[in-house]
Amino acid sequence: MFYKNYIKILYIDLLNKKVTVKKRDDLHDYLGGVGVASKLLEENIKPNLHPLNENQPIVFAVGCASSIFPAITKTVAMFYSPLTMELGESYAGGRMAMSLVFAGYDAVVITGKSKRPIYLTIESDNIKFNDARALWGLTTAETGRIIRERESGEGKRSICRIGPAGENLSSFANVCVDTYRHFGRLGLGAVFGSKNLKAIVTISNKSFEIKNPSKYLGAYQKIFRKLTSTDIMQKYHDLGTSANVLSMNEIKALPTKNLNKNKFENAKNISGEKFAIKNLVRKMACPGCPVGCIHIGQFRRAFDKGYEYEAVSVAYDYELIFALGSYLEIATTEDVLSLIEVVEEMGLDAISTGVVLGWATEAYEKALISDKNTIIPIEYGNIKNYIKAIKYMAINKNEFYKVLSKGSAKAAEKYGGLDFAVQFAGNETPGYHTGYGSVLGHTVGARHSHLCNGGYSLDQSMKEFNKEKLIEGIFNEERERCLLNSLIICLFARKVYDRKTILLALNSIGYNFTDADLTSISDKIYKTKLRIKKMLGFDLKNVILPKRIFETPSAKGHIDENIAYELIDMYNKKIENYMN
């Protein structure tokens, strides 16, 4: 995309092993990322077919400034979500964006289903369909190791792959990218599995000339200094997002015991500080980012008699600690890391896994399910049985675990307990029970995530609750993040990349945009996503919120059910006016 007036798209048909490249000048002004990916999804999606039908597309895209400015490091994936049955949108760091950029592609559209398991190799001028039958059934770690041995050529390389959960079509299976990053939420791994696609390797060795190096370097240095010489990013480097454990616990916003509680009595034992002291062994960064926000923790595990131990390293952050810690009443860092490790190996989304297990634990307590379903007792704090349950979900051990792997809403529809299946329009709750902003934000967000609009943050910043102000704040943030995600700026750096800084970066590489242009781009992207949701039948009027969020006090006290639905209705009317 650099210095071009078009978007270069790679189309891959897995069934016919056909490859096509197209140049689209009509997509140029979307800036890449979620803008281009949304348009391509809108063009290629099949609304009348199941999300896992082989004809459904997977769309990847990078931004117009990917990998040449610090903290612009991510790739977006857009797809038809098997978890929510509507818009699927996910982001991953790692090397994938860089390798796609230097392979010369702005976007990739994958359709069809291979007749046998394969993995793709995408190189600058060569696409290979590799036999993956020997990899089918392997964990994400085993798959990554074998592919690294096979694909040892020169250049910038990235490997994304699925585990057994994706192969068995778990609705919240993820895609592991370069070991420690993921396309996490909403079930992209299942879409891979439905296509017999085990992995994608991108390898690149191209380079690009910067046409005005002095202007570019000046912009780069200003942004770099802003990232490294101020305290904006300090939190992410020091403790990472795990710093939120104690702060959320302190304000009584940390979902605990399937949200039966808003505070965890053992929070200090699984805090970011405790992880740093006991387990932290390494900090990593995505290519082109100076921050180093990826925190790797290590724990020892016995694997045989006679004092035989191995050291296991996994990445951790706040959302994983909440979902596989407080939500299940897991009270030590080692046990949290043990759960993270098996979730990673199986290729599941950690948030959904923890929240689904929270529902299952309470359903087991209430005798809605029994050992006949679960095989083993599922109890809060029972680390050994939780590990078994995660593996059972990934391989569809029996009918119960197959249903459980479809998400908490589907499981509760079959077995009961909808009131305490804590999900928003099908997507399991993230770790913020802060008030009306979190409830509204999760519900109306394009992908039902706290990353859509930061409603939880508005709860904390608003001194007095004001319905109109909350609606406006969530709407404006949702729209603004469409811009950030078109460039695919890491959202940790959203305070670094204000409008002035974005224009500085873009104008240094040949884009003559104004602030008004950026707003126009944001609107085009947001409206595209809203059209897709409507096309797939999503209607805010049909959303039913779980009773549990009204029963357990939030950081702002009890959430009134009538007010929550009133806010959703107000937002829906705002969207209807916005789209007309």
C-alpha positions as CSV (number, residue, x, y, z in Angstrom):
1,M,0.0,0.0,0.0
2,F,2.9,2.3,0.6
3,Y,2.9,5.1,-2.1
4,K,0.3,3.2,-4.2
5,N,-3.2,4.3,-5.1
6,Y,-4.7,0.8,-4.7
7,I,-5.1,-2.1,-2.2
8,K,-3.5,-5.3,-3.2
9,I,-5.6,-8.3,-2.3
10,L,-4.7,-12.0,-2.4
11,Y,-7.6,-14.3,-2.9
12,I,-7.1,-18.0,-2.1
13,D,-9.6,-20.7,-3.0
14,L,-8.8,-23.7,-0.8
15,L,-11.1,-26.1,-2.7
16,N,-9.7,-25.5,-6.1
17,K,-6.3,-24.5,-5.0
18,K,-6.7,-21.3,-7.0
19,V,-4.9,-18.0,-6.3
20,T,-5.9,-14.6,-7.7
21,V,-4.4,-11.2,-7.0
22,K,-6.5,-8.0,-7.5
23,K,-5.7,-4.3,-7.1
24,R,-8.6,-2.2,-5.8
25,D,-8.3,1.5,-6.0
26,D,-11.8,2.0,-4.7
27,L,-10.6,0.7,-1.3
28,H,-7.6,2.9,-1.0
29,D,-9.1,5.6,1.2
30,Y,-10.2,3.1,3.9
31,L,-6.5,3.1,5.1
32,G,-6.4,-0.7,5.3
33,G,-7.1,-2.7,8.4
34,V,-10.6,-3.0,9.6
35,G,-11.9,-0.6,7.0
36,V,-10.7,-2.8,4.1
37,A,-11.4,-6.0,5.9
38,S,-15.0,-4.9,6.6
39,K,-15.7,-4.0,3.0
40,L,-14.2,-7.3,1.8
41,L,-16.3,-9.3,4.3
42,E,-19.4,-7.4,3.3
43,E,-18.7,-8.4,-0.4
44,N,-17.9,-12.0,0.3
45,I,-20.0,-13.2,3.2
46,K,-23.0,-15.5,2.6
47,P,-25.7,-14.4,5.1
48,N,-28.0,-17.3,4.4
49,L,-25.3,-20.0,5.1
50,H,-24.0,-21.2,8.5
51,P,-20.8,-19.4,9.7
52,L,-18.9,-22.7,9.3
53,N,-20.1,-23.3,5.7
54,E,-17.0,-23.8,3.5
55,N,-18.1,-20.9,1.3
56,Q,-17.8,-18.3,4.1
57,P,-14.7,-16.1,3.9
58,I,-11.8,-15.4,6.2
59,V,-10.4,-11.9,5.6
60,F,-7.0,-10.6,6.9
61,A,-5.8,-7.1,6.4
62,V,-3.0,-4.8,7.5
63,G,-2.9,-1.0,7.7
64,C,-1.4,1.6,5.5
65,A,1.3,2.4,8.1
66,S,1.8,-1.1,9.4
67,S,5.3,-2.0,10.6
68,I,6.9,1.3,9.7
69,F,5.8,3.3,12.8
70,P,6.1,2.1,16.4
71,A,3.2,0.2,17.9
72,I,1.4,-0.1,14.6
73,T,1.8,-3.8,14.7
74,K,-1.4,-5.7,14.3
75,T,-3.4,-7.7,11.8
76,V,-7.2,-7.8,11.7
77,A,-9.2,-10.9,10.9
78,M,-12.9,-10.5,9.9
79,F,-15.3,-13.5,9.6
80,Y,-18.7,-14.8,10.3
81,S,-18.6,-15.7,14.0
82,P,-19.9,-19.2,15.0
83,L,-20.1,-18.0,18.6
84,T,-22.4,-15.0,18.2
85,M,-23.8,-15.9,14.7
86,E,-22.9,-12.4,13.4
87,L,-19.9,-10.1,12.9
88,G,-16.6,-11.6,13.8
89,E,-13.6,-9.3,14.3
90,S,-10.3,-10.1,16.0
91,Y,-6.8,-8.7,16.1
92,A,-3.4,-10.3,16.7
93,G,0.1,-8.9,17.2
94,G,3.2,-10.8,16.5
95,R,5.0,-10.9,13.1
96,M,2.1,-11.5,10.8
97,A,1.4,-7.9,9.9
98,M,5.1,-7.3,9.1
99,S,5.4,-10.4,7.0
100,L,2.3,-9.6,5.0
101,V,3.5,-6.0,4.4
102,F,6.8,-7.1,3.1
103,A,5.3,-9.9,1.1
104,G,3.5,-7.1,-0.7
105,Y,-0.1,-7.8,0.3
106,D,-2.6,-5.5,2.0
107,A,-5.3,-8.1,2.5
108,V,-6.0,-11.8,2.1
109,V,-9.4,-13.4,1.4
110,I,-9.6,-17.2,2.0
111,T,-12.6,-19.2,0.8
112,G,-13.5,-22.8,0.2
113,K,-12.6,-26.0,2.0
114,S,-9.6,-28.2,1.2
115,K,-10.4,-31.8,0.6
116,R,-7.8,-32.8,3.2
117,P,-6.0,-30.9,6.0
118,I,-3.5,-28.4,4.7
119,Y,-1.4,-25.4,5.8
120,L,-0.7,-22.4,3.5
121,T,2.6,-20.8,2.8
122,I,2.3,-17.3,1.6
123,E,5.4,-15.9,0.1
124,S,6.0,-12.7,-2.0
125,D,5.5,-14.4,-5.3
126,N,4.5,-17.9,-4.4
127,I,1.5,-19.5,-2.6
128,K,1.9,-23.2,-1.5
129,F,-0.8,-25.6,-0.4
130,N,1.0,-28.0,2.0
131,D,-0.3,-31.4,3.2
132,A,-1.1,-31.1,6.9
133,R,-2.6,-34.5,7.6
134,A,0.3,-35.3,9.9
135,L,-0.3,-32.1,11.9
136,W,-4.1,-32.7,12.4
137,G,-4.8,-33.4,16.0
138,L,-1.6,-31.8,17.3
139,T,-1.4,-28.9,19.8
140,T,-0.6,-25.4,18.8
141,A,2.9,-25.8,20.2
142,E,3.6,-29.0,18.4
143,T,2.3,-27.6,15.2
144,G,4.4,-24.5,15.5
145,R,7.6,-26.4,16.2
146,I,7.1,-28.7,13.1
147,I,6.3,-25.9,10.8
148,R,9.3,-23.9,11.9
149,E,11.5,-26.9,11.1
150,R,9.9,-27.2,7.6
151,E,9.7,-23.5,6.7
152,S,13.2,-22.5,7.6
153,G,13.8,-20.2,4.6
154,E,15.2,-16.7,4.7
155,G,13.0,-13.7,5.4
156,K,10.5,-12.4,7.9
157,R,8.2,-15.3,8.9
158,S,5.0,-15.6,10.9
159,I,3.1,-18.8,11.7
160,C,-0.6,-18.8,12.8
161,R,-2.2,-22.1,13.6
162,I,-5.1,-23.9,15.4
163,G,-5.2,-26.6,18.0
164,P,-7.6,-29.5,18.5
165,A,-10.4,-27.0,19.6
166,G,-10.4,-25.4,16.1
167,E,-10.3,-28.8,14.4
168,N,-13.4,-29.9,16.4
169,L,-15.2,-26.6,15.7
170,S,-15.4,-25.1,19.1
171,S,-17.3,-21.8,18.7
172,F,-14.6,-20.0,20.7
173,A,-11.5,-21.7,19.3
174,N,-8.8,-19.2,18.6
175,V,-5.8,-19.0,16.3
176,C,-2.3,-18.9,17.8
177,V,0.1,-16.4,16.2
178,D,3.8,-16.7,16.8
179,T,3.3,-18.6,20.1
180,Y,2.4,-15.7,22.3
181,R,-0.2,-13.7,20.3
182,H,-3.7,-14.7,19.2
183,F,-6.8,-14.0,17.1
184,G,-8.6,-14.7,20.3
185,R,-12.3,-14.1,20.5
186,L,-15.3,-15.1,18.5
187,G,-14.2,-18.4,17.0
188,L,-11.8,-17.8,14.1
189,G,-10.1,-21.1,15.0
190,A,-13.4,-22.9,14.2
191,V,-13.6,-21.2,10.8
192,F,-10.1,-22.5,10.1
193,G,-11.1,-26.0,11.1
194,S,-14.2,-25.9,9.0
195,K,-11.9,-25.3,6.0
196,N,-9.4,-28.0,6.9
197,L,-6.9,-25.2,7.3
198,K,-4.4,-26.0,10.1
199,A,-2.1,-23.1,9.7
200,I,-0.9,-20.2,7.6
201,V,2.8,-19.3,7.2
202,T,3.7,-15.9,5.8
203,I,7.3,-15.4,4.6
204,S,8.6,-12.2,3.1
205,N,11.9,-10.7,2.0
206,K,10.8,-7.6,0.1
207,S,11.7,-4.1,1.1
208,F,10.3,-0.6,0.3
209,E,11.9,2.7,-0.2
210,I,10.8,5.7,1.9
211,K,10.3,8.5,-0.6
212,N,10.8,11.4,1.8
213,P,13.2,9.9,4.5
214,S,13.8,13.1,6.4
215,K,10.1,13.9,6.8
216,Y,9.4,10.3,7.8
217,L,12.3,10.1,10.2
218,G,11.1,13.3,11.9
219,A,7.7,11.9,12.4
220,Y,9.0,8.5,13.5
221,Q,11.3,10.1,16.2
222,K,8.5,12.2,17.6
223,I,6.2,9.2,18.0
224,F,9.0,7.0,19.3
225,R,9.8,9.6,22.0
226,K,6.2,9.9,22.9
227,L,6.1,6.1,23.4
228,T,9.3,5.8,25.4
229,S,10.0,9.2,27.1
230,T,6.6,9.7,28.7
231,D,4.6,7.6,31.2
232,I,1.8,6.9,28.8
233,M,3.0,3.3,28.1
234,Q,4.8,2.7,31.4
235,K,2.1,0.6,32.8
236,Y,2.1,-1.8,29.8
237,H,5.9,-2.3,30.1
238,D,6.2,-2.7,33.9
239,L,3.4,-5.0,35.0
240,G,1.3,-5.1,31.8
241,T,-2.5,-5.2,32.0
242,S,-2.2,-7.5,35.0
243,A,-1.8,-4.3,37.0
244,N,-5.6,-4.1,36.7
245,V,-6.1,-7.1,39.1
246,L,-5.7,-5.1,42.3
247,S,-7.3,-1.9,41.0
248,M,-10.4,-3.7,39.7
249,N,-10.6,-5.7,43.0
250,E,-10.3,-2.5,45.0
251,I,-13.3,-0.8,43.4
252,K,-15.3,-4.1,43.5
253,A,-15.3,-4.6,39.7
254,L,-13.4,-7.9,39.5
255,P,-15.8,-10.7,38.4
256,T,-15.3,-13.6,40.8
257,K,-16.9,-17.0,41.2
258,N,-19.0,-16.8,38.0
259,L,-19.9,-13.2,39.0
260,N,-21.4,-14.3,42.3
261,K,-18.9,-11.8,43.8
262,N,-17.3,-8.6,42.6
263,K,-14.2,-9.0,44.7
264,F,-11.7,-11.9,45.2
265,E,-10.3,-12.4,48.7
266,N,-7.1,-13.9,47.2
267,A,-6.6,-11.2,44.6
268,K,-3.2,-10.3,46.0
269,N,-2.0,-13.9,45.4
270,I,-2.8,-13.6,41.6
271,S,-2.0,-9.9,41.2
272,G,0.3,-8.5,38.6
273,E,2.8,-7.7,41.3
274,K,2.7,-11.3,42.5
275,F,3.2,-12.7,39.0
276,A,6.1,-10.3,38.5
277,I,7.9,-11.3,41.7
278,K,7.3,-15.1,41.5
279,N,7.0,-16.0,37.8
280,L,8.0,-13.2,35.3
281,V,11.0,-14.3,33.3
282,R,10.8,-12.3,30.1
283,K,9.2,-9.3,28.5
284,M,8.6,-9.3,24.7
285,A,7.4,-6.9,22.1
286,C,5.8,-7.2,18.7
287,P,8.2,-6.2,15.8
288,G,8.4,-2.5,15.5
289,C,7.2,-1.8,19.0
290,P,9.6,-0.5,21.8
291,V,7.2,-1.0,24.7
292,G,7.6,-4.7,25.6
293,C,4.1,-5.4,26.9
294,I,4.1,-9.2,26.5
295,H,4.8,-10.7,29.9
296,I,6.0,-14.3,30.0
297,G,5.6,-16.2,33.2
298,Q,7.2,-19.5,34.1
299,F,6.1,-22.4,36.3
300,R,7.6,-25.8,37.1
301,R,5.7,-29.0,36.5
302,A,6.6,-32.6,37.4
303,F,6.4,-34.9,34.5
304,D,7.8,-38.1,36.0
305,K,8.8,-39.7,39.3
306,G,12.2,-39.1,40.7
307,Y,12.1,-35.3,40.9
308,E,11.8,-34.9,37.1
309,Y,10.6,-31.3,36.4
310,E,10.1,-29.1,33.3
311,A,9.9,-25.3,33.2
312,V,6.8,-24.1,31.2
313,S,6.6,-20.6,29.9
314,V,3.3,-18.9,28.9
315,A,2.1,-15.3,28.4
316,Y,-0.3,-13.8,30.9
317,D,-2.3,-10.6,31.2
318,Y,-5.3,-9.2,33.1
319,E,-8.0,-10.9,31.1
320,L,-6.4,-14.3,31.4
321,I,-5.9,-13.8,35.2
322,F,-9.5,-12.8,35.6
323,A,-11.0,-15.6,33.5
324,L,-8.8,-18.4,34.7
325,G,-8.2,-17.0,38.1
326,S,-10.8,-15.0,40.1
327,Y,-13.7,-16.2,38.0
328,L,-12.9,-19.8,38.9
329,E,-11.5,-19.0,42.4
330,I,-8.0,-20.1,41.4
331,A,-5.8,-18.6,44.0
332,T,-2.1,-19.1,43.0
333,T,-0.1,-17.8,40.1
334,E,1.2,-21.3,39.3
335,D,-2.3,-22.7,39.0
336,V,-3.4,-19.7,36.8
337,L,-0.4,-20.3,34.5
338,S,-1.2,-24.1,34.4
339,L,-4.7,-23.3,33.1
340,I,-3.4,-20.8,30.6
341,E,-1.0,-23.3,29.3
342,V,-3.6,-26.0,28.6
343,V,-5.9,-23.4,27.0
344,E,-3.1,-22.3,24.7
345,E,-2.2,-25.9,23.8
346,M,-5.8,-26.8,22.9
347,G,-6.3,-23.5,21.0
348,L,-9.2,-22.0,22.9
349,D,-10.0,-18.4,23.7
350,A,-9.1,-17.9,27.4
351,I,-11.8,-15.5,28.3
352,S,-14.6,-17.6,26.9
353,T,-13.1,-20.8,28.4
354,G,-13.0,-19.3,31.9
355,V,-16.5,-17.9,31.7
356,V,-17.9,-21.1,30.2
357,L,-16.3,-23.1,33.0
358,G,-17.7,-20.6,35.6
359,W,-21.2,-21.3,34.3
360,A,-20.6,-25.1,34.3
361,T,-19.3,-25.0,37.8
362,E,-22.4,-23.2,39.1
363,A,-24.7,-25.4,37.0
364,Y,-23.0,-28.4,38.6
365,E,-23.5,-27.0,42.1
366,K,-27.2,-26.4,41.3
367,A,-27.5,-30.0,39.9
368,L,-28.5,-28.8,36.5
369,I,-25.8,-31.1,35.3
370,S,-24.1,-34.1,37.0
371,D,-21.2,-36.4,36.7
372,K,-23.1,-38.2,33.9
373,N,-22.5,-35.0,31.9
374,T,-19.2,-33.7,33.2
375,I,-17.5,-37.1,33.8
376,I,-15.6,-35.4,36.7
377,P,-16.7,-33.1,39.4
378,I,-16.4,-29.5,38.3
379,E,-15.8,-27.4,41.4
380,Y,-14.4,-23.9,42.1
381,G,-10.7,-24.0,42.7
382,N,-10.3,-27.6,41.4
383,I,-7.4,-27.1,39.1
384,K,-6.9,-30.7,38.1
385,N,-10.5,-31.2,37.0
386,Y,-10.6,-27.8,35.2
387,I,-7.6,-28.9,33.2
388,K,-9.4,-32.1,32.2
389,A,-12.5,-30.2,31.4
390,I,-10.7,-27.9,29.1
391,K,-9.2,-30.8,27.2
392,Y,-12.6,-32.5,27.1
393,M,-14.1,-29.4,25.5
394,A,-11.4,-29.2,22.9
395,I,-11.9,-32.8,21.8
396,N,-15.7,-32.9,22.2
397,K,-15.3,-35.8,24.7
398,N,-19.1,-36.3,25.0
399,E,-22.3,-34.5,24.1
400,F,-22.1,-32.2,27.1
401,Y,-18.6,-31.0,26.3
402,K,-19.5,-30.6,22.6
403,V,-22.4,-28.3,23.6
404,L,-20.2,-26.5,26.2
405,S,-17.6,-25.8,23.5
406,K,-20.3,-23.8,21.7
407,G,-20.4,-21.2,24.5
408,S,-22.2,-20.4,27.7
409,A,-25.4,-19.2,26.0
410,K,-25.8,-22.4,24.0
411,A,-25.0,-24.6,27.0
412,A,-27.5,-22.8,29.2
413,E,-30.2,-23.0,26.5
414,K,-29.8,-26.8,26.7
415,Y,-29.1,-27.4,30.3
416,G,-30.6,-24.4,32.1
417,G,-29.0,-21.5,33.9
418,L,-29.3,-18.7,31.4
419,D,-29.6,-16.2,34.3
420,F,-26.0,-16.9,35.3
421,A,-24.5,-17.5,31.9
422,V,-22.6,-14.2,31.8
423,Q,-22.4,-13.2,28.2
424,F,-23.4,-10.3,26.0
425,A,-25.2,-11.2,22.8
426,G,-23.4,-14.6,22.9
427,N,-19.9,-13.4,23.7
428,E,-18.6,-14.2,27.2
429,T,-18.0,-11.3,29.5
430,P,-14.6,-9.7,29.8
431,G,-13.2,-8.8,33.3
432,Y,-14.9,-5.5,34.0
433,H,-18.1,-5.3,36.1
434,T,-17.8,-1.5,36.5
435,G,-21.4,-0.3,35.9
436,Y,-23.8,0.8,33.1
437,G,-20.9,1.7,30.8
438,S,-19.5,-1.8,30.8
439,V,-23.0,-3.4,30.3
440,L,-23.9,-1.0,27.5
441,G,-20.5,-1.1,25.9
442,H,-20.3,-4.9,25.8
443,T,-23.8,-5.1,24.4
444,V,-23.7,-2.5,21.6
445,G,-20.1,-3.0,20.6
446,A,-19.6,-4.2,17.1
447,R,-17.9,-7.3,18.4
448,H,-19.4,-7.2,22.0
449,S,-16.0,-6.5,23.5
450,H,-14.6,-4.0,26.0
451,L,-12.2,-3.2,23.2
452,C,-14.9,-1.8,21.0
453,N,-15.6,1.4,22.9
454,G,-14.2,1.2,26.4
455,G,-17.5,1.6,28.2
456,Y,-15.9,0.2,31.4
457,S,-13.5,3.1,31.3
458,L,-16.3,5.7,31.0
459,D,-17.8,4.2,34.2
460,Q,-14.6,5.0,36.0
461,S,-14.1,8.5,34.6
462,M,-17.7,9.8,34.9
463,K,-18.1,11.6,38.2
464,E,-21.9,11.5,37.9
465,F,-24.0,9.0,35.9
466,N,-25.6,10.7,32.9
467,K,-27.4,8.6,30.3
468,E,-27.0,11.0,27.4
469,K,-23.3,11.6,28.2
470,L,-22.7,7.8,28.4
471,I,-24.4,7.1,25.1
472,E,-22.4,9.9,23.4
473,G,-19.2,8.7,24.9
474,I,-19.6,5.1,23.9
475,F,-20.7,6.1,20.4
476,N,-17.8,8.5,19.8
477,E,-15.2,6.0,21.1
478,E,-16.7,3.1,19.0
479,R,-16.4,5.3,15.9
480,E,-12.9,6.6,16.8
481,R,-11.6,3.1,17.3
482,C,-12.7,2.2,13.8
483,L,-10.0,4.7,12.7
484,L,-7.4,3.3,15.0
485,N,-8.2,-0.2,13.8
486,S,-8.0,0.8,10.1
487,L,-4.4,1.8,10.7
488,I,-4.3,-1.1,13.2
489,I,-2.6,0.8,15.9
490,C,-2.2,-1.2,19.0
491,L,-5.0,0.0,21.3
492,F,-2.6,0.2,24.2
493,A,-1.1,3.1,22.3
494,R,-4.4,4.9,21.6
495,K,-3.4,7.8,23.8
496,V,-0.1,8.2,22.0
497,Y,-1.8,8.2,18.6
498,D,-4.2,11.1,18.9
499,R,-5.5,12.8,15.8
500,K,-2.6,15.2,15.5
501,T,-0.1,12.3,15.7
502,I,-2.0,10.1,13.2
503,L,-1.9,13.0,10.7
504,L,1.8,13.5,11.4
505,A,2.5,9.9,10.6
506,L,0.3,9.6,7.5
507,N,1.4,12.9,6.0
508,S,5.0,11.8,6.3
509,I,4.4,8.9,4.0
510,G,2.4,10.7,1.3
511,Y,-1.2,10.8,2.6
512,N,-2.6,14.4,2.5
513,F,-5.4,13.9,5.0
514,T,-7.2,16.4,7.2
515,D,-8.9,15.8,10.5
516,A,-12.2,15.9,8.7
517,D,-11.0,13.2,6.4
518,L,-10.3,11.0,9.3
519,T,-13.8,11.5,10.7
520,S,-15.2,10.6,7.3
521,I,-13.2,7.4,7.2
522,S,-14.3,6.4,10.7
523,D,-17.9,6.9,9.7
524,K,-17.5,4.8,6.6
525,I,-16.0,1.9,8.5
526,Y,-18.5,2.0,11.4
527,K,-21.4,2.1,9.0
528,T,-20.0,-0.9,7.1
529,K,-19.8,-2.9,10.3
530,L,-23.3,-2.0,11.2
531,R,-24.6,-3.0,7.8
532,I,-23.0,-6.4,8.1
533,K,-24.5,-6.9,11.5
534,K,-28.0,-6.0,10.2
535,M,-27.4,-8.3,7.1
536,L,-26.7,-11.2,9.5
537,G,-29.9,-10.5,11.5
538,F,-28.5,-8.8,14.6
539,D,-31.0,-6.6,16.4
540,L,-30.3,-4.9,19.7
541,K,-34.0,-5.1,20.5
542,N,-33.6,-8.9,20.8
543,V,-30.7,-8.9,23.2
544,I,-31.5,-10.5,26.6
545,L,-29.0,-9.7,29.4
546,P,-28.2,-12.3,32.0
547,K,-29.8,-11.7,35.4
548,R,-26.5,-12.2,37.2
549,I,-25.2,-8.8,36.2
550,F,-28.1,-7.1,38.0
551,E,-27.8,-9.4,41.1
552,T,-24.2,-8.7,41.9
553,P,-23.3,-5.1,42.6
554,S,-20.8,-3.4,40.2
555,A,-18.2,-0.8,41.1
556,K,-21.0,1.7,40.9
557,G,-23.5,-0.3,42.9
558,H,-26.4,-2.4,41.7
559,I,-27.2,-2.0,38.0
560,D,-30.9,-1.4,37.5
561,E,-32.3,-3.8,34.8
562,N,-34.8,-1.2,33.5
563,I,-32.2,1.5,33.1
564,A,-29.8,-1.0,31.3
565,Y,-32.5,-1.8,28.7
566,E,-33.4,1.9,28.4
567,L,-29.8,2.7,27.6
568,I,-29.7,-0.1,25.0
569,D,-32.8,1.3,23.4
570,M,-31.4,4.9,23.4
571,Y,-28.2,3.7,21.7
572,N,-30.2,1.7,19.2
573,K,-32.2,4.8,18.3
574,K,-29.0,6.8,17.9
575,I,-27.7,4.1,15.5
576,E,-30.9,4.1,13.5
577,N,-30.6,7.9,13.1
578,Y,-26.9,7.6,12.3
579,M,-27.6,5.1,9.5
580,N,-30.4,7.1,7.9
